[in-house]
Amino acid sequence: MSFGGGQNEYKLLFTGPMGAGKTTAIRAISEIEPVRTEAANTTAGGGGKATTTVGLDYGEISLGNGERLRLYGTPGQDRFSALWEILTTGAMGVVILVDHSDPESYERMEHFLDSFAGLITETAGVIGLTHTEDAPDRPMDPYYESLAQRYMMLPVMPVDARSSEDIRGLLDALLSILESRLADSSVDSLSGDL
Amino acid sequence: MNNGATTMTPRKSAETNRVLDLPEAVKKSCVTKLKELREAVGGISTIGLVSPDGFEVAWISTATLPVSKISALASTLVAVAHSYTKEVGLSECRELIIDTDLGCSLLMDVTVDGRTYGLLIAAEDTALLGRVLSKARACAKELKDVIATR
């Protein structure tokens, strides 16, 4: 990947509701031991998971041309929204993960689309749906309808957050969008391979 | 690249019910300990105890502040400091001192049964840092004892 300007490291954001798989996804693909800031979860949210991210997750992944992606994961709860803004600074794009088996998954995706609308509009975004195997009959159409209502053309991809291949596929899609946008703006081209 | 000017605004509140909250009696005892600390040291404007995941447990302040936001940020700082000190080859962070022109803020680890609560203190520049530290450490120890009774 090359954006010109002499940069060789780029920042991508992973966000989404608590329990969607952000920490797991970064762990799945990071080539360094990820930085994690988890604390005991005192709520019923996130499927009753024992811990929750209260700071950030951080990992790194190399592209095929010697350039690197820095991966930042946000906390999922609204009360950490001040941190969302801090972590958004400098990001080239955002991966939104949503637990498809969550009965409120549609609303949760909308919430993150709206909360990160500025970043999505200025850069690029993709949606990763986790736990799709737990709700095979739950329709996908509402996700596309919500995106269409917001004039957002984001890929929606089922993924296993534990799967390096799946998460790299998400990043491939995100980088393709970025490449397309950069080509449109005649800035430079992306050439890296995940 | 995003320049940070974008405002991230949650569109609705979706916090979930607390399931591991401390009993009210324990919270009241914590407030009592915070009051004792404030009375023992001049210049303290805000004292709070926050849960590991950023909820306020006990809180005293002479100012009107966004308590939930500060509680979340306090837990973030404690967690990031823990991670940072481990990355640089130290053990887990016990205290964080933040100095500003208008005063200082302390964040202290209050770990009970593997759960790390955070004691946060904001003090005016007239406060004596050494005294604040000394009394706050004693308070943190007392808070551990109180929380352990839950």
Interface residues (C-beta under 8 A of the other chain):
Chain A: P17 V35 R36 T37 E38 A39 A40 N41 T42 T43 A44 G45 G48 T52 V54 G55 L56 P75 Q77 D78 R79 F80 S81 A82 L83 W84 E85 T88 T89 G90 A91 M92 R108 E110 H111 D114 S115 F116 G118 L119 E122 T123
Chain B: M1 N2 N3 G4 T6 T7 M8 T9 P10 R11 K12 S13 A14 E15 T16 N17 R18 V19 L20 D21 S51 P52 D53 G54 F55 S68 K69 S71 A72 L73 S75 T76 L77 A79 V80 H82 S83 E87 G114 R115 T116
